[in-house]
């Protein structure tokens, strides 16, 4: 009983730390553009996010440092009402299931699930089971489902072949999904992730934009696990050239990790336009110093909550003209950049499998470098 209590206490403490952590703007990191009130993907009305964090220690030095994150485009209505969606693979050494049907149909039918590389199958199956339990069958008498499950590799800190993610964890992530502030850092699918050789994980941000006198929101959530320290740039400053201690890897191999980026908007966009939005997440990633190395899995999905699929055989769908999309492109790049920095700032030092350790970015050291370049709070 005492062991169980300690593990539960450790889990709750980890989540609490992630929720109470300062964000990049709190440190004076400058960003362009106006965020929504939460500066998170949940600024897009209806979007909910849930995390299930798994932290356990075992004999022999093995550890569980992993989890699941669920993004529901329409909250509870996600079960019955799809959204227009698009996706983009910047470099494909990774996985995002369900994208063939998104490409074919233009619809995302269900949640977006994030986890570790070797738990994609478990999360995929559990998501289908959750949908079967929660909703009635379709007209065929069956629940047909091709869930979207995406991954990054947490095998440095997590015993990835321990297969710790189970159906119950997926259900908890889905059931706990809510609007409001999004927990960041060492939570959910981001629990064991590392980026630019700093401890990293989940991050989120948003931007408010006007398109010809109409106001819209773009929200981004990232699971960041990519990048070389030497290339790290924050607010345009080559931070990685200065903060060179406590590298996560003894023999860095360059930009070999992965990142999943989820973009949400309430702007009325068609699926092919959402493909274009997803591509622009690449530009926010590039601002951080990623060059999408050969071993990196950089896969992005974008969806719009504006259009509702009805029963009519003929549909009218409003959409923004292509020549008016630039503010949304810019908002996507800006929110992606800030979401990644938020993930780094919220993360905390972690010791994991076989004693491997990842150190979080030092807030005061980051501020000092930004100040040196005249970028702190400008």
C-alpha positions as CSV (number, residue, x, y, z in Angstrom):
1,X,0.0,0.0,0.0
2,X,2.8,2.4,0.9
3,X,4.4,1.8,-2.6
4,X,1.1,2.6,-4.3
5,X,0.7,5.7,-2.2
6,X,4.2,7.0,-3.0
7,X,3.6,6.4,-6.7
8,X,0.3,8.2,-6.7
9,X,1.8,11.1,-4.7
10,X,4.6,11.3,-7.2
11,X,2.2,11.4,-10.1
12,X,0.1,14.1,-8.5
13,X,3.1,16.2,-7.7
14,X,4.4,15.9,-11.2
15,X,1.1,17.1,-12.6
16,X,0.8,19.9,-10.1
17,X,4.3,21.2,-10.9
18,X,3.5,21.2,-14.6
19,X,0.3,23.2,-14.0
20,X,1.9,25.7,-11.7
21,X,5.1,26.2,-13.8
22,X,5.8,29.7,-15.2
23,X,5.4,30.1,-18.9
24,X,7.8,31.6,-21.4
25,X,6.1,35.1,-21.3
26,X,6.3,35.1,-17.5
27,X,10.1,35.0,-17.9
28,X,10.1,37.9,-20.3
29,X,10.6,35.8,-23.5
30,X,9.3,38.1,-26.3
31,X,6.8,36.8,-28.9
32,X,5.0,38.5,-31.7
33,X,1.2,38.4,-32.1
34,X,-1.7,38.6,-29.7
35,X,-2.6,35.4,-27.8
36,X,-6.0,34.3,-26.7
37,X,-7.0,34.6,-23.0
38,X,-5.5,31.2,-22.2
39,X,-2.7,31.3,-24.7
40,X,-3.5,27.7,-25.4
41,X,-5.2,25.4,-28.0
42,X,-8.3,25.5,-25.7
43,X,-8.8,29.2,-26.8
44,X,-10.5,27.6,-29.8
45,X,-14.0,27.2,-28.5
46,X,-15.0,23.5,-27.9
47,X,-11.5,22.1,-27.9
48,X,-10.6,20.0,-24.8
49,X,-7.4,18.4,-23.7
50,X,-6.7,15.6,-21.2
51,X,-3.5,14.0,-19.9
52,X,-2.7,10.7,-18.2
53,X,0.9,10.7,-16.8
54,X,2.6,7.4,-15.9
55,X,5.6,7.6,-13.5
56,X,6.7,4.4,-11.9
57,X,10.1,2.9,-10.8
58,X,10.9,-0.8,-11.0
59,X,13.7,-3.1,-9.8
60,X,16.7,-3.3,-12.0
61,X,16.7,0.4,-12.8
62,X,13.8,0.4,-15.2
63,X,11.3,3.2,-15.1
64,X,8.0,4.3,-16.6
65,X,8.2,7.9,-17.7
66,X,5.4,8.1,-20.3
67,X,1.7,8.7,-20.8
68,X,-1.1,9.8,-23.1
69,X,-2.5,13.1,-24.2
70,X,-6.0,13.5,-25.8
71,X,-7.2,16.4,-27.9
72,X,-10.9,16.4,-28.6
73,X,-11.8,18.9,-31.3
74,X,-15.4,19.4,-30.1
75,X,-15.2,18.1,-26.6
76,X,-17.9,15.5,-25.9
77,X,-19.4,16.2,-29.4
78,X,-16.3,14.8,-30.9
79,X,-18.0,11.4,-30.6
80,X,-20.6,12.3,-33.1
81,X,-19.5,15.3,-35.1
82,X,-16.3,15.3,-37.2
83,X,-14.3,18.3,-38.2
84,X,-12.6,19.3,-41.5
85,X,-8.9,18.5,-41.2
86,X,-5.6,18.3,-43.1
87,X,-2.1,17.1,-42.3
88,X,1.5,17.5,-43.3
89,X,4.6,15.3,-42.9
90,X,7.8,17.4,-42.8
91,X,9.9,14.3,-42.2
92,X,8.3,10.9,-41.9
93,X,10.4,9.0,-39.4
94,X,7.4,8.7,-37.2
95,X,3.7,7.7,-37.1
96,X,0.3,9.4,-37.2
97,X,-2.4,6.8,-37.9
98,X,-5.7,7.7,-39.7
99,X,-4.1,10.2,-42.0
100,X,-5.0,8.3,-45.2
101,X,-8.7,8.7,-44.4
102,X,-8.2,12.4,-43.6
103,X,-6.5,12.8,-47.0
104,X,-9.3,10.9,-48.7
105,X,-12.4,12.4,-46.9
106,X,-11.2,15.7,-45.5
107,X,-12.6,14.8,-42.1
108,X,-11.1,14.1,-38.7
109,X,-13.6,11.7,-37.0
110,X,-12.6,11.5,-33.3
111,X,-9.9,12.7,-31.0
112,X,-6.2,13.2,-31.7
113,X,-4.1,11.0,-29.3
114,X,-0.4,11.5,-28.5
115,X,1.8,8.9,-26.8
116,X,5.2,7.1,-27.2
117,X,6.4,5.3,-30.3
118,X,5.8,1.7,-29.0
119,X,2.4,2.4,-27.5
120,X,0.6,3.5,-30.7
121,X,-1.1,0.2,-31.1
122,X,-2.3,0.1,-27.5
123,X,-3.6,3.6,-27.7
124,X,-5.3,2.9,-31.1
125,X,-7.2,-0.1,-29.8
126,X,-8.1,1.6,-26.5
127,X,-9.5,4.7,-28.4
128,X,-11.7,2.5,-30.5
129,X,-13.0,0.7,-27.4
130,X,-13.7,4.1,-25.7
131,X,-15.7,5.2,-28.7
132,X,-17.7,1.9,-28.7
133,X,-18.5,2.3,-25.0
134,X,-19.5,6.0,-25.3
135,X,-21.6,6.1,-28.5
136,X,-24.3,4.1,-30.3
137,X,-23.4,2.2,-33.4
138,X,-23.7,3.8,-36.9
139,X,-26.3,2.7,-39.4
140,X,-24.4,-0.5,-40.2
141,X,-24.8,-1.7,-36.6
142,X,-21.0,-1.3,-36.0
143,X,-18.7,1.5,-34.8
144,X,-16.3,2.1,-37.7
145,X,-13.3,3.9,-36.5
146,X,-9.8,4.9,-37.7
147,X,-8.4,6.8,-34.8
148,X,-5.6,9.4,-35.1
149,X,-2.7,8.4,-32.9
150,X,0.7,10.1,-33.1
151,X,3.9,9.4,-31.3
152,X,7.4,10.5,-30.4
153,X,10.1,8.4,-28.9
154,X,10.7,8.6,-25.1
155,X,13.1,5.7,-24.8
156,X,15.9,7.7,-23.2
157,X,13.9,8.3,-20.0
158,X,11.2,5.6,-20.3
159,X,11.7,1.9,-20.7
160,X,9.8,2.0,-23.9
161,X,9.6,-1.8,-24.3
162,X,7.9,-2.0,-20.9
163,X,4.6,-1.3,-22.7
164,X,3.2,0.6,-19.7
165,X,0.4,2.4,-21.5
166,X,-2.8,0.5,-21.1
167,X,-6.5,0.9,-22.0
168,X,-7.2,2.4,-18.6
169,X,-4.7,5.2,-19.2
170,X,-6.2,6.1,-22.5
171,X,-9.7,6.2,-21.1
172,X,-8.5,8.5,-18.3
173,X,-6.9,10.9,-20.7
174,X,-10.1,11.0,-22.8
175,X,-12.4,11.3,-19.8
176,X,-10.3,14.0,-18.1
177,X,-10.2,16.2,-21.2
178,X,-11.4,19.7,-20.4
179,X,-11.4,23.3,-21.6
180,X,-9.3,25.9,-19.7
181,X,-5.6,26.0,-19.1
182,X,-3.5,23.2,-20.5
183,X,-0.9,21.5,-18.3
184,X,2.5,21.6,-20.0
185,X,5.9,20.1,-19.6
186,X,6.3,16.6,-18.0
187,X,2.7,15.5,-18.5
188,X,0.7,13.0,-20.7
189,X,2.4,11.9,-23.9
190,X,5.2,14.4,-23.2
191,X,6.2,13.0,-19.9
192,X,9.5,11.5,-21.1
193,X,10.3,13.8,-24.0
194,X,13.4,15.8,-24.6
195,X,14.0,18.6,-27.1
196,X,17.2,20.4,-28.0
197,X,18.7,18.1,-25.3
198,X,16.7,19.8,-22.6
199,X,13.8,18.2,-20.8
200,X,10.7,19.0,-22.8
201,X,7.2,17.6,-23.4
202,X,3.8,19.2,-24.0
203,X,3.4,22.9,-24.8
204,X,0.6,25.1,-26.1
205,X,-0.1,28.6,-27.3
206,X,-2.6,30.5,-29.4
207,X,-3.1,33.7,-31.5
208,X,-6.0,35.9,-32.2
209,X,-6.2,37.2,-35.8
210,X,-8.4,39.3,-38.0
211,X,-9.2,38.3,-41.5
212,X,-11.1,41.1,-43.3
213,X,-12.8,42.4,-40.2
214,X,-13.7,38.9,-38.9
215,X,-11.8,37.6,-35.7
216,X,-10.6,34.1,-35.4
217,X,-8.4,32.0,-33.1
218,X,-5.5,29.6,-34.0
219,X,-4.4,27.3,-31.2
220,X,-1.4,24.9,-31.2
221,X,-0.4,22.0,-29.0
222,X,3.0,20.3,-29.4
223,X,4.6,17.1,-28.1
224,X,8.2,18.2,-28.6
225,X,11.1,15.6,-28.6
226,X,13.5,16.9,-31.3
227,X,16.5,19.0,-32.0
228,X,20.2,19.6,-31.4
229,X,21.3,21.9,-28.6
230,X,23.8,23.7,-30.8
231,X,20.9,24.9,-33.1
232,X,18.5,26.0,-30.5
233,X,17.2,29.6,-31.0
234,X,14.7,31.3,-28.7
235,X,13.3,34.7,-29.7
236,X,15.9,34.7,-32.5
237,X,18.8,34.3,-30.0
238,X,21.3,31.4,-30.4
239,X,20.6,30.2,-26.9
240,X,22.0,26.7,-27.6
241,X,25.4,28.2,-28.3
242,X,25.6,29.6,-24.8
243,X,23.8,26.9,-22.6
244,X,26.1,24.0,-23.4
245,X,26.1,22.2,-20.1
246,X,24.1,19.1,-19.0
247,X,23.6,17.7,-22.5
248,X,21.0,14.9,-22.5
249,X,23.1,12.7,-24.8
250,X,26.8,11.7,-24.4
251,X,27.1,11.5,-28.1
252,X,24.6,13.9,-29.8
253,X,23.5,12.7,-33.2
254,X,22.0,16.0,-34.4
255,X,18.3,16.6,-35.0
256,X,17.2,13.0,-34.7
257,X,14.1,13.4,-32.4
258,X,10.5,14.1,-33.4
259,X,7.7,16.5,-32.9
260,X,3.9,16.2,-33.3
261,X,2.1,19.5,-33.8
262,X,-1.7,19.9,-33.5
263,X,-3.2,23.1,-34.9
264,X,-6.8,24.0,-34.2
265,X,-8.8,27.0,-35.5
266,X,-12.4,28.3,-35.6
267,X,-11.7,29.9,-39.0
268,X,-13.9,28.4,-41.7
269,X,-11.4,26.5,-43.8
270,X,-11.7,23.6,-46.3
271,X,-9.6,20.5,-45.9
272,X,-7.0,21.5,-48.6
273,X,-6.6,24.8,-46.8
274,X,-6.0,23.0,-43.6
275,X,-3.2,21.0,-45.3
276,X,-1.7,24.4,-46.0
277,X,-2.1,25.5,-42.4
278,X,-0.4,22.3,-41.2
279,X,2.6,23.1,-43.4
280,X,3.1,26.4,-41.8
281,X,3.7,24.8,-38.4
282,X,7.1,23.9,-40.0
283,X,8.0,27.5,-40.0
284,X,7.5,27.9,-36.3
285,X,9.6,24.8,-35.8
286,X,12.3,26.2,-38.0
287,X,12.4,29.4,-35.9
288,X,13.5,27.2,-33.0
289,X,16.5,25.9,-34.9
290,X,15.1,22.5,-36.2
291,X,16.2,21.4,-39.6
292,X,14.1,18.2,-39.6
293,X,17.0,15.7,-39.7
294,X,16.8,12.4,-41.4
295,X,15.9,10.6,-38.2
296,X,13.2,13.0,-37.1
297,X,9.5,12.4,-37.3
298,X,7.8,15.8,-37.8
299,X,4.1,15.3,-38.5
300,X,1.5,17.9,-38.1
301,X,-2.3,17.9,-38.2
302,X,-4.7,20.9,-38.4
303,X,-8.5,21.0,-38.0
304,X,-11.3,23.6,-38.1
305,X,-14.3,23.6,-35.8
306,X,-16.2,26.0,-38.0
307,X,-18.1,23.5,-40.2
308,X,-20.6,21.0,-38.9
309,X,-21.4,17.9,-40.8
310,X,-25.2,17.5,-41.2
311,X,-27.5,14.9,-42.7
312,X,-28.2,16.8,-45.9
313,X,-26.9,15.2,-49.1
314,X,-25.9,18.6,-50.4
315,X,-23.8,20.9,-48.2
316,X,-22.9,24.5,-48.2
317,X,-19.6,25.3,-46.4
318,X,-18.3,28.9,-46.1
319,X,-14.6,29.3,-46.3
320,X,-12.0,32.0,-46.3
321,X,-10.6,32.8,-49.8
322,X,-7.0,31.6,-50.4
323,X,-5.7,35.2,-50.9
324,X,-6.9,36.1,-47.3
325,X,-5.1,33.2,-45.5
326,X,-1.9,35.0,-44.7
327,X,-2.9,36.1,-41.2
328,X,-3.7,32.5,-40.3
329,X,-0.4,31.2,-41.8
330,X,1.5,33.8,-39.7
331,X,-0.5,32.9,-36.5
332,X,0.3,29.2,-37.0
333,X,4.0,29.8,-37.2
334,X,4.0,32.2,-34.2
335,X,1.8,29.9,-32.0
336,X,3.9,26.9,-32.9
337,X,7.2,28.7,-31.9
338,X,5.7,29.8,-28.5
339,X,4.2,26.4,-27.8
340,X,7.6,24.7,-28.1
341,X,9.2,27.3,-25.8
342,X,6.4,26.9,-23.3
343,X,7.0,23.1,-23.3
344,X,10.7,23.7,-22.5
345,X,10.0,26.3,-19.8
346,X,7.4,24.2,-18.1
347,X,9.5,21.0,-18.0
348,X,11.4,19.9,-15.0
349,X,14.6,17.8,-14.5
350,X,13.9,14.1,-14.8
351,X,15.8,11.0,-14.0
352,X,14.6,7.9,-15.8
353,X,15.4,4.5,-17.2
354,X,18.8,3.2,-16.1
355,X,19.6,6.5,-14.5
356,X,19.5,8.5,-17.7
357,X,18.8,12.1,-16.9
358,X,17.4,15.1,-18.8
359,X,17.9,18.6,-17.3
360,X,15.3,21.3,-17.9
361,X,16.4,24.7,-19.3
362,X,17.6,27.0,-16.5
363,X,15.2,29.9,-16.4
364,X,17.7,32.4,-15.0
365,X,20.4,31.3,-17.5
366,X,17.9,31.7,-20.3
367,X,16.9,35.2,-19.2
368,X,20.6,36.2,-18.9
369,X,21.3,35.1,-22.5
370,X,18.2,36.9,-23.8
371,X,19.3,40.0,-21.8
372,X,22.8,39.9,-23.3
373,X,21.2,40.1,-26.8
374,X,18.8,42.8,-25.8
375,X,15.8,40.5,-26.2
376,X,14.5,40.1,-22.7
377,X,11.0,41.5,-22.4
378,X,11.4,43.6,-25.6
